[in-house]
Amino acid sequence: MPPRFDTLDDSTGFEVVDPIETRRFIFLTESPVELASADPDSFRFPVTSAAAVETDAIRLPYMVLTYVRQPADEVIADLAHDVSVEFPPGEYLLELTAPLKLYLRVDAGISVESDTESMRFEFDREATVEIGVRSFHESPEATVTTTDDPEDVMAAVSTFGSGLKTTTCERSWPTLRGHPPRIERGDELSIPDELDVPDTGVTIEIPPTLDAIYPVAPLAYYFGADVVPGETPRLTVGGFEHRFDGRGGFEDEVVRTLRRTFFLDCLTRTEGLYPIELANRKQLEPSVNLDFETLYDAPLEEQLEAYFSVPYSTLTETMPKWHRVTYVRPDAENVEVLPYLLNDFSILRTPPQPTYDESEEMRETRDAIDHFKRGELSDSDATRSPDRDASPPSRQGVPPLDEYVQMPDADALEQAWVGDGTPIRGTKVLREAFGHESEDASEGVIDITVVCNDEQMREEWDAIAEVYGPRETISFDPSVHFDVTTDELRELLQAPTDLFHYVGHIDGRGFECSDGMVDAQTLDEAGMKAFLLNACRSHNQGVALVEAGCHGGIVSLGNVGNPAAVELGETLAKLFQAGFSIGSALAITRESTFVGSRYIAIGDPGFTLTQTDDVVPLLYTVEPSDGEHFLLTGYGYPTRDHSIGGISTTYFDDGPHFLSTGPYQFETTKERIADIHNNPPHTPLIIDGKLMLVHEWLGNK
């Protein structure tokens, strides 16, 4: 179902809607326009839908990073906020970095005005503007079958480079990295003939074991490498060789190789298709002897020789955070989830053995689990457990204590786990979550179903009702249901909706209703795309919903007190609404709420409920600097629409673009932010350990 164009009912202009990804973008005009058809194949860049309008001006409801290209595809300008520029009559292609990939083609003179609240393109005459759009929605194009034999798995992983749309350093752009082929386990190795695997000349030699194959999979994907058995773990191309035997050991050196080459590719590509001033390059260049202009056109082996001539410690100060590290147990069944992890370009590691230890975090979790196993309360007398008496172990609603695992600390914004066991933080990735296509496409409206099954918990609905309110660029349609019966809840659990937000009681028997219990394990299907089960011990019910058709959600591992649960529900609602994924929303919540440590995400950590007005969802930590100034540190949390390798700018600072994960630091004042806050009011901040939105910090409604 490709994106479509519609005129606006309540304003003059038109919108582009991606019904599968529930993404929407609005173009405003001075007077009504008629949409005419246009040929998608006439655009030099790939688009799936196209339309044309006659107009003398187009206004965007918020600023988006825009590249101005001439017919030969040369970028002559990149535009952000606070610009005023004119271009003489001619043919132009405007590339908009929006929630969908958008191109505007026009033959006219153009004047552009932008601030933090809008962006306006005015033409020197009424002109035909052709609009091309491409969805960010992607799925695997082919299926590779492999046995459990490690050498067959190596051959399967060697096909991952077929998802690349280029093998130059431009592959560091997220839109030029496609989805690797799907993997299924079978009785023999089978690679489809139509699979176009690039011949990059890169070889990765490793021992033929799963605990060596899984960590190198992201590197094999990024380089389009051939993974083969070898006694000495190493990467070779042409006359270049790099061995994975650094001081940190095999996995550490593989990760450092990926981070080093990816980061320097991001800097080298500034000499190519998008010659953009990048803060990271400005910071690093004085410390290194790298000729990026020459490196851009150099063969890969020469690029790597130059890249590895720089000490890794020199790069770490300017290298951006990685968004996610996923620990994958080296079991054969986990090979099927690798393509989905690499589509998000996660770093992969294998967990050390044993994974269960007595860290402070694990001791706190053990104590909490012990408490609720004995029926003791956690945060207050008002918990979300339906029964304060201890339930039989089989009805606790969470995994047994000995199935919990502790992931090592990782230098990443979030963490995930694949395989047996349940992590006490991050995301428990479930293979079933990636097999659910969102066939019941919405009309660009985000449907939210809220169920509150305890009148004493109505405070949470009161808190989130405003959060789930309308936004100019996104249509939300929340509905709330109080004190539902078992039949009503069963129907709601199976009805199509984007988010199911449950407030009430859960235990090992299921969801508590006024007339009994509903066990999600008895459902034939689940209708929601994502869920938040804000109740005690909701883990097992969440797993059942994913297995029944849901992409993923957030669940609790223990008893939660009602006041803390209200805070968590409101915090997650703000983050979902601001465009953060399930995994990143939970990671932020752990940092900004006390009770966040008792929740984990399950299913697909990269699933997002809605789009963000920015290129990537941004979170800022705010610290007093001196006088009226504050030090802001920005972090971007990549989504599937805007994955790692993209760039960002901030409304709060006039500095250059930066690699979107950050960190990016700058000083500003409340007055400066107050001047511009009307455009990004949903941007979250963490101040004194508490999350709030920009308008809340400024004291505005």
C-alpha positions in Angstrom: 0.0 0.0 0.0 2.0 3.0 -1.3 1.8 6.5 0.2 -1.1 8.6 -1.1 -2.0 12.3 -1.5 -5.2 13.9 -0.1 -6.4 17.5 0.0 -7.1 18.9 3.5 -10.6 19.3 4.8 -9.8 21.9 7.4 -7.2 24.0 5.6 -5.9 24.9 2.2 -3.3 22.5 1.0 -2.7 18.8 0.8 -1.1 15.9 2.8 0.9 12.9 2.1 0.0 9.8 4.1 1.9 6.5 4.5 -0.9 4.2 5.8 1.4 1.3 6.7 3.8 3.3 8.9 1.1 5.8 10.0 3.2 8.7 8.8 1.7 12.0 7.7 3.2 15.2 6.2 1.2 18.4 5.5 1.8 21.0 2.8 -0.1 24.3 3.2 -1.0 26.6 0.3 -2.5 30.1 0.2 -5.6 28.9 -1.7 -7.2 25.5 -2.5 -5.3 23.3 -5.0 -6.2 20.4 -7.1 -4.0 17.3 -7.0 -3.0 15.9 -10.4 -1.2 12.6 -11.1 2.5 12.6 -11.9 4.9 9.9 -13.0 7.1 8.5 -10.2 9.6 7.2 -12.7 10.3 10.7 -13.8 12.2 11.5 -10.6 16.0 10.8 -10.5 15.7 9.4 -7.0 13.5 6.4 -6.2 9.9 7.4 -5.3 6.8 5.2 -5.1 4.0 7.8 -5.5 3.9 11.2 -7.2 1.4 14.1 -7.6 1.4 17.6 -9.0 -0.2 20.9 -8.0 -0.3 24.4 -9.4 0.7 27.0 -6.8 2.9 30.1 -6.2 3.9 29.1 -2.6 4.0 26.1 -0.3 4.4 26.4 3.5 5.5 23.5 5.8 4.0 23.4 9.4 7.5 23.0 10.8 11.1 23.3 9.6 12.7 20.3 8.0 16.3 19.9 6.8 16.1 20.6 3.0 18.7 20.0 0.3 18.4 22.2 -2.8 19.7 20.3 -5.9 20.1 21.4 -9.5 19.3 19.0 -12.4 22.7 17.3 -12.3 21.9 16.4 -8.6 24.5 18.8 -7.3 23.6 20.1 -3.8 23.8 23.8 -4.0 22.4 24.5 -0.5 21.2 22.8 2.7 18.6 24.7 4.6 17.6 24.5 8.2 15.9 27.0 10.5 16.5 30.8 10.5 17.3 31.1 6.8 16.3 33.6 4.2 17.6 32.8 0.7 16.7 33.3 -2.9 17.5 31.1 -6.0 17.2 32.5 -9.5 14.8 31.0 -12.1 15.8 27.5 -13.0 15.0 23.8 -12.5 15.3 22.7 -8.9 14.8 19.5 -6.8 14.1 20.1 -3.2 14.9 17.1 -1.0 13.0 17.2 2.3 14.2 15.1 5.3 10.8 14.4 6.7 9.0 11.4 8.2 8.6 10.3 4.6 11.2 10.8 1.9 9.9 13.7 -0.1 11.1 15.5 -3.2 9.6 18.7 -4.8 10.5 19.5 -8.4 9.8 22.9 -9.8 11.0 25.1 -12.7 10.9 28.6 -11.2 12.8 31.1 -9.1 12.5 30.3 -5.4 12.7 32.3 -2.2 12.9 30.3 1.1 12.1 31.7 4.5 12.3 29.5 7.6 12.3 29.9 11.4 11.6 27.5 14.2 7.8 27.5 13.5 7.5 27.0 9.8 9.2 26.9 6.4 8.0 28.7 3.3 8.9 28.2 -0.4 7.7 31.0 -2.6 8.0 30.9 -6.4 8.4 33.8 -8.7 5.2 32.8 -10.6 2.4 30.2 -10.3 4.2 27.0 -11.2 3.7 23.3 -11.5 5.2 21.6 -8.4 5.7 17.8 -8.7 5.9 16.0 -5.4 7.5 12.5 -5.2 7.4 10.4 -2.0 9.0 7.2 -0.8 8.0 5.3 2.3 10.7 4.3 4.8 8.8 1.0 5.1 11.0 -2.0 4.2 10.8 -5.7 4.5 13.2 -8.5 3.5 13.2 -9.1 -0.3 14.3 -12.7 -0.2 14.6 -15.7 2.1 17.8 -17.7 2.7 17.5 -21.1 4.2 20.4 -22.5 6.3 21.0 -25.6 8.4 22.4 -25.3 11.9 25.9 -26.1 10.6 28.1 -23.0 11.4 29.6 -23.0 7.9 26.1 -22.9 6.3 25.3 -20.1 8.7 28.4 -18.3 7.5 27.2 -18.6 3.9 23.8 -17.2 5.0 25.4 -14.2 6.8 27.5 -13.6 3.7 24.3 -12.7 1.8 23.5 -9.8 4.1 25.3 -7.3 1.9 22.6 -7.7 -0.7 20.6 -5.2 1.4 23.1 -2.4 0.7 22.2 0.2 -1.9 25.8 1.3 -2.3 29.2 -0.1 -1.3 30.9 3.3 -1.0 31.2 5.2 2.2 27.7 6.6 1.4 26.3 3.3 2.9 26.7 5.1 6.2 23.5 7.0 5.3 20.6 5.0 6.7 18.5 5.3 3.5 21.3 3.5 1.6 21.2 0.5 3.8 18.3 -1.8 3.0 16.9 -4.8 4.8 19.1 -8.0 4.7 17.3 -11.1 3.4 15.2 -13.2 5.8 16.7 -16.3 7.2 14.9 -19.6 7.9 16.3 -22.8 9.3 15.9 -25.9 7.2 17.5 -29.2 6.1 19.9 -27.7 3.6 21.5 -24.5 2.6 19.5 -22.6 -0.1 20.4 -19.1 -1.4 18.0 -17.7 -4.0 19.6 -17.1 -7.4 18.0 -13.7 -7.7 19.7 -12.4 -4.6 22.2 -9.7 -5.7 25.1 -10.1 -3.4 27.8 -7.4 -4.0 31.3 -8.5 -4.8 33.2 -6.1 -2.6 36.4 -8.1 -2.2 36.0 -8.0 1.6 36.6 -11.3 3.5 36.1 -11.9 7.2 37.8 -15.0 8.5 36.7 -16.4 11.9 36.4 -19.8 13.5 33.3 -21.7 12.4 31.4 -21.2 15.6 28.2 -19.4 16.3 29.7 -17.3 19.1 32.2 -15.9 16.5 29.6 -15.6 13.7 27.0 -13.5 15.5 29.3 -10.7 16.6 30.7 -10.2 13.0 27.3 -10.2 11.3 27.0 -6.3 11.5 30.5 -5.9 10.0 29.7 -8.5 7.3 26.5 -6.6 6.4 28.1 -3.2 6.4 31.0 -4.2 4.1 29.1 -6.8 2.0 31.8 -9.2 3.2 32.2 -12.9 2.6 32.4 -14.8 5.9 34.7 -17.8 5.8 36.4 -20.2 8.2 39.9 -19.3 9.3 42.2 -19.9 12.2 43.1 -16.2 12.6 40.1 -13.9 13.0 40.7 -11.0 10.6 39.2 -8.7 7.9 41.0 -8.5 4.5 40.5 -6.6 1.3 43.1 -6.2 -1.4 46.4 -5.9 0.4 44.8 -4.6 3.7 44.5 -6.9 6.7 43.1 -6.1 10.2 43.2 -8.8 12.9 40.6 -9.1 15.6 43.1 -9.8 18.4 43.3 -6.5 20.2 43.8 -6.1 23.9 40.1 -6.3 24.6 39.7 -9.6 22.8 37.8 -10.8 19.7 34.4 -9.2 20.3 35.8 -5.9 21.5 38.0 -5.6 18.4 35.1 -6.4 16.1 33.0 -3.7 17.7 35.8 -1.2 17.5 36.4 -2.0 13.9 32.7 -1.4 13.1 32.5 1.9 15.1 35.8 3.2 13.7 35.0 2.6 10.0 31.4 3.7 10.3 32.3 6.9 12.0 35.0 7.8 9.6 32.8 6.9 6.6 30.3 9.4 8.0 33.0 12.1 7.9 34.4 11.1 4.5 30.9 11.2 2.9 30.7 14.9 3.5 32.8 15.2 0.3 30.1 13.4 -1.7 26.3 13.5 -2.3 25.7 15.7 0.8 28.5 18.2 1.3 27.3 19.3 4.8 29.2 21.0 7.5 29.4 18.4 10.3 30.3 19.3 13.9 32.0 15.9 14.4 34.3 16.5 11.4 35.2 20.0 12.7 36.0 18.6 16.1 38.2 15.7 14.8 40.1 17.2 11.9 42.7 19.2 14.0 43.7 15.9 15.7 44.2 13.7 12.6 46.0 13.7 9.3 43.2 12.5 7.0 42.6 14.0 3.6 38.8 13.3 3.4 38.5 14.7 -0.2 41.0 12.2 -1.5 39.7 9.4 0.7 36.2 9.8 -0.7 37.2 8.4 -4.2 39.9 6.1 -2.9 39.6 2.3 -3.0 38.3 0.7 0.1 41.6 -0.8 1.1 43.2 2.7 1.0 40.4 4.1 3.0 40.9 1.4 5.7 44.6 1.9 5.7 44.1 5.6 6.5 41.3 4.9 9.0 43.3 2.5 11.0 46.3 4.8 11.1 44.4 6.9 13.6 44.6 5.7 17.2 41.2 4.6 18.4 41.6 6.8 21.5 41.8 9.8 19.3 38.3 9.1 17.8 36.4 8.4 21.0 36.0 12.1 22.0 34.1 12.9 18.8 32.6 9.5 18.0 28.8 9.4 18.5 27.0 7.0 20.8 25.8 3.8 19.3 22.1 3.4 19.6 21.7 -0.2 20.6 23.8 -3.2 21.7 22.0 -6.5 21.5 23.3 -9.6 23.4 22.5 -12.8 21.4 22.9 -16.2 22.9 24.9 -18.3 20.4 22.1 -20.8 19.8 21.1 -22.0 16.4 17.5 -20.8 16.6 18.6 -17.2 17.0 20.0 -17.0 13.5 16.5 -16.2 12.3 16.4 -12.9 14.1 19.8 -11.6 12.8 18.4 -9.8 9.7 15.9 -7.8 11.8 18.6 -6.8 14.3 20.9 -5.6 11.4 18.1 -3.7 9.7 18.3 -1.5 12.8 22.1 -1.8 12.6 22.5 -2.9 16.2 25.9 -4.0 17.5 25.8 -7.7 18.3 27.6 -9.4 21.2 27.3 -12.8 22.8 26.7 -12.7 26.6 29.4 -13.9 28.9 28.6 -17.0 31.0 27.1 -17.1 33.5 24.9 -14.0 32.8 23.4 -14.1 36.3 25.4 -12.2 38.9 25.0 -10.3 42.1 25.4 -6.8 40.9 23.7 -4.0 42.8 21.0 -3.9 40.1 20.4 -7.6 40.2 20.3 -7.6 44.0 17.6 -4.9 43.9 15.7 -6.9 41.3 16.1 -10.2 43.3 14.8 -8.4 46.4 11.8 -7.0 44.5 11.0 -10.4 43.1 11.3 -12.0 46.5 9.0 -9.4 48.0 6.2 -9.9 45.6 6.6 -13.7 45.6 5.9 -13.4 49.3 2.9 -11.0 48.6 4.7 -8.0 50.1 4.0 -4.6 48.8 6.5 -2.6 46.8 6.0 1.2 46.6 2.8 1.9 48.5 -0.2 0.2 49.9 -2.0 1.0 46.6 -0.4 -1.5 44.2 -1.6 -2.8 40.9 -1.7 -6.4 42.1 -5.2 -7.8 42.1 -4.5 -9.9 45.2 -2.2 -9.0 48.0 -2.0 -12.5 49.2 0.9 -14.5 47.7 -0.1 -16.4 44.6 1.1 -19.9 43.7 4.4 -19.7 41.8 2.7 -20.9 38.6 0.4 -17.8 38.7 2.9 -15.1 39.4 2.8 -13.8 35.9 6.5 -13.4 35.5 9.5 -15.8 34.7 10.9 -17.9 37.6 13.7 -16.1 39.5 16.5 -18.3 38.0 15.5 -17.3 34.4 16.5 -13.6 34.9 19.8 -12.5 33.3 22.0 -9.5 33.8 23.4 -7.9 30.7 26.9 -6.3 31.0 27.1 -2.5 30.8 27.4 -1.3 27.2 28.4 2.0 25.7 25.0 2.5 24.0 21.8 4.3 24.5 19.8 1.1 24.9 20.3 -2.7 25.2 18.5 -5.8 24.1 18.6 -9.5 24.6 17.9 -12.5 22.3 17.6 -16.0 23.6 16.5 -17.9 26.7 16.2 -15.9 29.8 14.6 -12.6 30.6 16.8 -9.4 31.0 16.2 -7.2 34.0 16.6 -4.1 31.8 16.3 -3.3 28.1 14.3 -5.3 25.6 13.6 -9.0 25.5 13.6 -9.5 21.7 11.0 -12.0 20.5 11.3 -13.5 16.9 7.5 -13.5 16.5 7.3 -9.7 16.7 9.0 -9.4 13.3 6.6 -11.7 11.5 3.6 -9.4 12.0 3.0 -7.1 9.1 0.7 -4.1 9.8 -1.9 -5.1 7.1 -4.7 -3.3 8.8 -3.4 0.1 7.7 -4.8 3.2 9.4 -5.8 6.3 7.5 -2.8 8.2 8.9 -4.6 8.4 12.3 -3.0 7.0 15.5 -5.6 5.0 17.3 -5.1 4.6 21.0 -7.2 2.3 23.2 -7.0 3.0 26.9 -8.6 0.5 29.4 -8.8 1.5 33.0 -10.2 -1.3 35.1 -9.9 0.2 38.5 -11.6 3.5 39.5 -8.8 4.2 42.0 -6.3 4.3 39.0 -8.3 6.8 37.0 -5.6 9.3 37.8 -3.4 7.8 35.1 -6.1 8.4 32.4 -6.4 12.0 33.6 -2.6 12.4 33.3 -2.3 10.9 29.8 -5.5 12.3 28.2 -3.8 15.6 27.5 -0.6 13.9 26.3 -2.6 11.8 23.8 -4.3 15.0 22.6 -4.2 16.5 19.1 -1.1 17.8 17.3 -1.0 19.8 14.1 1.1 17.2 12.2 -0.3 14.0 13.7 -3.9 12.9 14.2 -4.5 11.0 17.5 -7.8 9.2 18.2 -7.8 8.1 21.8 -10.7 6.1 23.3 -11.0 5.2 27.0 -13.0 2.3 28.5 -13.7 2.0 32.2 -14.5 -1.1 34.3 -14.9 -3.5 31.3 -16.2 -7.1 31.5 -14.2 -10.1 30.3 -16.2 -10.2 27.1 -15.6 -6.5 26.5 -11.8 -6.8 27.2 -11.4 -9.8 25.0 -13.0 -7.8 22.2 -10.8 -4.8 22.8 -7.7 -6.9 22.9 -8.5 -8.3 19.4 -9.7 -5.0 17.8 -7.3 -3.2 15.5 -5.6 -0.3 17.2 -2.1 1.3 17.2 -1.6 1.3 21.0 -3.3 -0.6 23.7 -2.7 1.2 27.1 -3.9 -0.9 30.0 -4.3 0.5 33.5 -5.4 -2.0 36.1 -4.6 -5.4 37.7 -2.8 -8.4 36.2 -1.5 -11.6 37.7 -0.6 -15.1 36.5 -4.2 -15.7 35.6 -4.5 -12.7 33.3 -6.2 -9.3 33.2 -8.7 -8.7 36.0 -12.2 -7.6 35.0 -15.3 -6.9 36.9 -16.6 -10.4 36.3 -13.5 -12.5 36.1 -10.1 -12.8 34.3 -8.9 -12.8 30.7 -5.8 -14.7 29.9 -4.1 -13.4 26.7 -2.7 -16.9 26.1 -6.2 -17.9 25.1 -6.5 -15.3 22.3 -6.4 -16.4 18.7 -5.1 -13.0 17.7 -4.2 -9.6 19.1 -5.3 -6.5 17.3 -2.9 -3.9 18.7 0.4 -2.9 17.1 2.0 -2.0 20.5 1.0 -2.0 24.1 1.7 -0.7 27.6 0.5 -3.0 30.3 0.9 -0.8 33.3 0.0 -3.3 36.0 1.8 -5.6 38.4 3.5 -8.7 36.9 2.3 -8.1 33.3 5.3 -9.9 31.6 3.7 -13.1 30.6 0.5 -11.5 29.3 2.7 -9.2 27.2 4.6 -12.2 25.7 1.3 -13.8 24.9 0.1 -10.6 23.0 3.3 -10.6 20.9 2.9 -14.2 20.1 -0.7 -13.5 19.1 0.2 -10.7 16.6 1.6 -7.6 18.3 4.9 -5.9 17.5 5.8 -5.3 21.1 5.3 -3.4 24.2 6.3 -2.6 27.8 5.6 -4.8 30.8 6.4 -5.0 34.5 8.5 -7.6 36.2 7.1 -7.1 39.7 4.6 -5.3 41.9 4.4 -1.5 41.2 2.8 1.1 43.5 0.0 3.1 42.0 1.7 6.6 42.3 4.9 5.4 40.6 2.9 3.6 37.9 1.0 6.8 37.1 4.3 8.7 36.7 5.6 5.9 34.4 2.5 5.8 32.3 2.5 9.5 31.8 6.3 9.5 31.0 6.0 6.7 28.4 2.9 8.4 26.8 5.0 11.6 26.3 7.8 9.6 24.8 5.6 7.5 22.5 3.8 10.7 21.3 7.2 12.4 20.7 8.2 9.6 18.3 10.5 7.5 20.4 10.6 3.7 19.8 9.6 1.1 22.4 13.2 0.3 23.3 14.4 3.9 23.5 11.3 5.1 25.5 12.0 2.5 28.1 15.7 3.3 28.3 14.9 7.0 28.9 12.2 6.1 31.5 14.7 4.1 33.5 16.8 7.2 33.8 13.9 9.5 34.7 11.6 7.5 37.0 12.3 5.3 40.0 9.9 2.6 39.0 11.3 2.3 35.4 13.7 -0.3 36.6 10.8 -2.7 37.2 9.8 -2.7 33.5 11.2 -4.1 30.4 10.3 -4.0 26.7 9.4 -7.2 24.8 9.1 -7.9 21.1 10.6 -5.5 18.6 12.5 -2.7 20.3 12.5 -0.5 17.2 8.8 -0.2 16.7 7.5 3.4 16.9 4.0 4.5 17.5 4.3 7.8 15.6 6.6 10.1 13.7 8.6 13.0 15.1 8.8 16.5 13.9 12.6 16.3 14.0 14.7 14.1 11.8 15.3 11.9 14.8 13.7 12.1 18.3 15.9 14.2 20.4 16.3 14.2 24.2 18.2 16.9 26.1 19.7 16.8 29.6 19.7 20.3 31.2 22.2 21.5 33.7 22.7 25.0 35.1 25.8 26.6 33.7 26.4 30.1 35.0 23.9 32.8 35.8 21.0 32.5 33.4 22.7 30.0 31.1 22.0 26.2 30.9 24.2 23.5 29.4 22.1 21.3 27.2 23.4 17.9 26.0 21.4 16.5 23.1 21.1 12.8 22.2 19.3 11.5 19.2 17.5 8.1 19.5 17.4 6.6 16.0 14.2 5.1 14.7 13.5 2.8 11.7 12.6 6.0 9.7 15.8 7.7 10.7 18.4 5.1 11.6 22.0 5.6 12.9 24.2 7.5 10.5 21.7 10.3 9.9 22.3 13.9 10.9 20.5 16.3 13.1 20.3 19.9 14.0 18.7 21.5 17.0 16.1 24.3 17.3 17.9 25.5 20.4 21.3 26.3 18.8 22.6 27.7 15.6 25.6 25.4 15.3 26.4 22.9 12.5 24.7 19.6 11.9 25.8 16.7 14.0 25.6 12.9 13.8 22.2 12.3 15.2 22.9 10.1 18.2 25.1 12.7 19.8 26.1 13.8 22.3 26.0 17.4 21.2 26.5 20.1 23.8 25.7 23.8 23.8 24.8 26.6 26.1 21.5 28.6 25.9 19.0 30.4 28.1 15.4 29.9 29.0 14.6 33.1 27.2 16.1 31.8 23.9 14.1 28.6 24.2 11.0 30.5 25.1 11.3 32.4 21.8 11.2 29.2 19.8 9.4 26.7 22.0 6.1 26.9 20.0 7.5 24.7 17.3 8.9 21.8 19.3 6.7 21.8 22.4 6.9 18.0 22.6 10.7 17.8 22.8 11.6 16.0 26.1 14.1 17.3 28.6 15.6 15.6 31.7 16.1 18.1 34.5 17.2 17.0 38.0 16.5 13.4 36.9 12.9 14.1 36.0 11.5 14.1 32.4 9.4 16.9 31.2 8.5 18.5 27.9 9.8 21.9 26.8 6.6 23.8 27.4 6.3 22.3 30.9 9.8 23.5 31.8 8.9 27.0 30.6 5.7 26.9 32.7 3.3 27.1 29.7 0.2 25.1 29.1 
